[in-house]
Structures are given as C-alpha cells and as structure tokens.
Amino acid sequence: MKETGFCLGSNLGDRLAWLRSARDRLVATSGATLLAQSPVYETDPVGVKPEFRDLKYLNAVIILASSLDARSWLLRAQAIEVELGRIRGEDRFAPRTMDIDLLYHGADHLDDGGLIIPHPRWMTRLFVLRPLADVRPHLRLPGSERTVIEQMAVLADSSEKVRLYAPFW
C-alpha cells in the first residue's frame, strides 16, 4: 500500500459539489482507503487569461492509500475529470469543473511520459501547500529539502490569496 496525495480544484458551477464528487469517486476506486482530507480553500486563479480572473477556485487535498501504481492513478484521475465535465483544450489554464493533480505517490520520483511525481509545481503554489500542510505538514516529498510546512513558510509573502471556505465537506 502506498500513500498518494491529490489536489482537487474547481472554478465552474457548484464548485463544492464537484470537489465532493471527485473525492467520492477517487475513494470508490477499488482498494483505495481515504486517510485524510483537508479543509476546502478558495483561491484566486493562477496563470489565467484576464477574462477568467473572477472565477475563483475551490481547492482541497485528499490522501489515499492503495496498491495502485502512479500511472493507474493518473488515468483514474483523468477519467474522473472527464466524467465530471472537464473539457481539455489549448488553454491549459481555462476554467474547469474539475482538476485533479497527482501530488505524490509514496516515495516515488518519476518523470515518465507526461507523468511527473512529485508534481513539478507543488512547492510554488499556496493553493496546494495550504491544504497539504493541514493533512501532512511534516511530509518531505522526494527531491525536496523542505517539509510542506517549511516550504509554505517560504511563500508566506506571496501575493497569492488562500481563504478558508469549508472546514468540513
């Protein structure tokens, strides 16, 4: 069994319902066990076109344990995104009903045909670090010199706004 971390995000429609549905579908994966889930945070979108700046995200982190490998989890996450109405286009930062990022998979360190573990930008995004710090503050991801909470402190002066939205969901 490996512990796997996911960051969930939505900025279209009933954002909290999309997060719940994604969480429930990930947990329903055969052999998966929910170990932890963070509160939900509302965040400003990062890297979006000006016309999408008002579409705030809800973000949360969930931690699962299972025997699935990282590639299987990636395929499962992408299938759930499609089931929940995600449409992929040229603009990778376009609004979406659901975005599921695979943050880490045990102690794996992979760069394999579109799958990079740990997620290549986890340490630069407060919308990932804040909820991850709620559930795994002392986790040190492969290749990192800092724990999650230490990395979050590095970004403390960031202009990125992360606001508590729902402590329980």
C-alpha positions as CSV (number, residue, x, y, z in Angstrom):
1,M,0.0,0.0,0.0
2,K,1.3,3.4,-1.0
3,E,0.1,6.8,0.2
4,T,-1.0,9.0,-2.6
5,G,-1.8,12.7,-2.4
6,F,-4.2,14.5,-4.7
7,C,-5.1,18.2,-5.1
8,L,-8.6,18.9,-6.3
9,G,-9.7,22.1,-7.8
10,S,-12.8,23.6,-9.4
11,N,-13.8,27.1,-10.6
12,L,-17.1,26.4,-12.5
13,G,-20.6,25.7,-11.4
14,D,-21.2,24.2,-8.0
15,R,-17.6,24.0,-7.1
16,L,-18.0,22.3,-3.7
17,A,-20.3,19.7,-5.2
18,W,-17.6,19.0,-7.9
19,L,-15.0,18.5,-5.2
20,R,-17.2,16.2,-3.2
21,S,-18.0,14.1,-6.3
22,A,-14.3,13.9,-7.3
23,R,-13.3,12.9,-3.7
24,D,-16.1,10.2,-3.6
25,R,-15.1,8.8,-7.0
26,L,-11.4,8.6,-6.0
27,V,-12.3,6.9,-2.7
28,A,-14.6,4.5,-4.5
29,T,-11.6,3.2,-6.6
30,S,-11.1,-0.5,-5.8
31,G,-8.8,-1.0,-2.9
32,A,-8.5,2.7,-2.0
33,T,-8.8,4.0,1.5
34,L,-9.2,7.6,2.5
35,L,-6.5,8.6,5.0
36,A,-7.1,12.3,5.3
37,Q,-8.8,15.3,3.7
38,S,-8.0,19.0,4.1
39,P,-10.5,21.8,4.6
40,V,-11.6,23.5,1.3
41,Y,-9.9,26.8,0.4
42,E,-11.0,29.5,-2.0
43,T,-8.2,30.8,-4.1
44,D,-7.6,33.2,-7.0
45,P,-6.9,31.6,-10.3
46,V,-3.2,31.4,-11.3
47,G,-2.0,31.9,-14.9
48,V,-5.4,32.6,-16.4
49,K,-6.5,35.0,-19.1
50,P,-7.9,38.3,-17.9
51,E,-11.5,37.4,-18.6
52,F,-11.3,34.4,-16.2
53,R,-9.7,36.2,-13.2
54,D,-13.0,36.5,-11.4
55,L,-13.6,32.7,-11.5
56,K,-12.2,31.7,-8.1
57,Y,-11.1,28.2,-7.4
58,L,-12.0,25.9,-4.5
59,N,-9.1,23.7,-3.7
60,A,-8.6,20.8,-1.3
61,V,-6.1,17.9,-0.8
62,I,-7.1,14.3,-0.1
63,I,-4.7,11.5,0.9
64,L,-5.5,7.9,-0.1
65,A,-3.7,4.6,0.4
66,S,-3.9,1.8,-2.2
67,S,-1.8,-0.6,-4.1
68,L,-2.4,1.2,-7.4
69,D,0.7,2.5,-9.2
70,A,1.1,6.1,-10.1
71,R,0.2,5.7,-13.8
72,S,-3.1,3.9,-12.9
73,W,-3.9,6.8,-10.5
74,L,-3.2,9.3,-13.3
75,L,-5.5,7.5,-15.7
76,R,-8.2,7.2,-13.0
77,A,-8.0,10.9,-12.1
78,Q,-8.2,11.9,-15.8
79,A,-11.2,9.7,-16.3
80,I,-13.0,11.3,-13.3
81,E,-12.2,14.7,-14.7
82,V,-14.0,13.8,-17.9
83,E,-16.9,12.2,-16.1
84,L,-17.3,15.5,-14.2
85,G,-17.4,17.5,-17.4
86,R,-13.8,18.7,-17.8
87,I,-13.0,19.7,-21.4
88,R,-9.4,20.0,-22.3
89,G,-8.4,22.5,-24.9
90,E,-5.4,24.5,-26.0
91,D,-5.6,26.8,-22.9
92,R,-4.3,24.6,-20.0
93,F,-5.5,27.3,-17.5
94,A,-9.0,27.5,-18.9
95,P,-11.9,27.3,-16.4
96,R,-12.9,23.8,-15.4
97,T,-15.4,21.8,-13.4
98,M,-12.7,19.6,-12.1
99,D,-8.9,19.5,-12.0
100,I,-7.2,16.6,-10.2
101,D,-3.5,16.7,-9.7
102,L,-1.5,13.8,-8.5
103,L,0.9,15.4,-6.0
104,Y,2.9,12.4,-4.8
105,H,2.8,8.6,-4.8
106,G,4.7,7.2,-1.8
107,A,8.4,7.9,-2.2
108,D,8.3,7.7,-6.0
109,H,10.3,10.1,-8.0
110,L,9.2,9.8,-11.7
111,D,9.4,11.6,-15.0
112,D,7.7,9.2,-17.3
113,G,5.9,10.3,-20.5
114,G,3.7,13.1,-19.1
115,L,3.7,11.8,-15.5
116,I,6.0,13.7,-13.2
117,I,5.9,12.7,-9.5
118,P,6.0,14.6,-7.2
119,H,4.0,17.2,-9.1
120,P,6.5,19.7,-10.6
121,R,4.9,22.8,-9.2
122,W,3.6,21.7,-5.8
123,M,6.2,23.8,-3.9
124,T,5.4,27.0,-5.7
125,R,1.6,27.1,-5.2
126,L,0.0,28.1,-1.9
127,F,-3.3,26.7,-3.1
128,V,-1.6,23.3,-2.9
129,L,0.7,23.9,0.1
130,R,-2.0,25.3,2.5
131,P,-4.3,22.3,2.3
132,L,-1.4,19.8,2.1
133,A,0.0,21.4,5.3
134,D,-3.3,20.7,7.0
135,V,-3.0,17.0,6.5
136,R,0.7,16.3,6.0
137,P,2.7,19.3,7.5
138,H,5.9,17.4,8.1
139,L,5.9,15.4,4.8
140,R,9.1,15.8,2.8
141,L,8.4,15.0,-0.8
142,P,11.1,13.2,-2.8
143,G,13.7,15.7,-4.1
144,S,12.7,18.4,-1.6
145,E,14.9,19.8,1.1
146,R,12.0,21.2,3.0
147,T,8.9,19.8,4.6
148,V,5.5,21.0,3.4
149,I,5.1,23.5,6.3
150,E,8.7,24.8,5.8
151,Q,8.0,25.3,2.1
152,M,4.8,27.1,2.9
153,A,6.7,29.5,5.1
154,V,9.0,30.3,2.1
155,L,5.9,31.5,0.2
156,A,4.4,33.4,3.2
157,D,4.9,36.8,1.4
158,S,3.3,35.6,-1.8
159,S,0.6,37.7,-3.3
160,E,-1.5,34.5,-3.7
161,K,-4.6,34.6,-1.6
162,V,-5.8,31.4,0.1
163,R,-9.0,31.7,2.2
164,L,-10.7,29.0,4.3
165,Y,-14.0,28.2,2.6
166,A,-15.3,25.0,4.2
167,P,-13.6,23.3,7.2
168,F,-15.7,20.2,6.7
169,W,-17.1,18.9,3.4
